């Protein structure tokens, strides 16, 4: 029981914090038009959506935990790749 609550709590924290970062980066992108900020928004959105879909797969769709973690990890890796790309844009 406790590991599930901890998992839900950490995924919720990732969703809230990642969503906040994406939101503020989007506001900054709208203000400046900087393409690196747009890429940052996309990257953090992937990370946040990965946490959301991984949690949905495990909790609501009754997909086994390993598959949920694979979904989360894949989208997190894509998100981090986009974030790294955003650091190289000028």
PEQUIMO-V106617 format. One record per backbone hydrogen bond with DSSP energy under -1.0 kcal/mol. CO is the residue of the C=O (numbers start at 1). NH is the residue of the N-H. Records with the same first field share a line. If there is no record, write none. Layout:
CO->NH + NH
This chain:
1->5
2->6
3->7
4->8
5->9
6->10
7->11
8->12
9->13
10->14
11->15
12->16
13->17
14->18
15->19
16->20
17->21
18->22
19->23
20->24
21->25
22->26
23->27
24->28
25->29
26->30
27->31
28->32
29->33
34->38
35->39
36->40
37->41
38->42
39->43
40->44
41->45
42->46
43->47
44->48
45->49
46->50
47->51
48->52
49->53
50->54
51->55
52->56
53->57
54->58
55->59
56->60 + 61
57->63
64->68
65->69
66->70
67->71
68->72
69->73
70->74
71->75
72->76
73->77
74->78
75->79
76->80
77->81
78->82
79->83
80->84
81->85
82->86
83->87
85->88
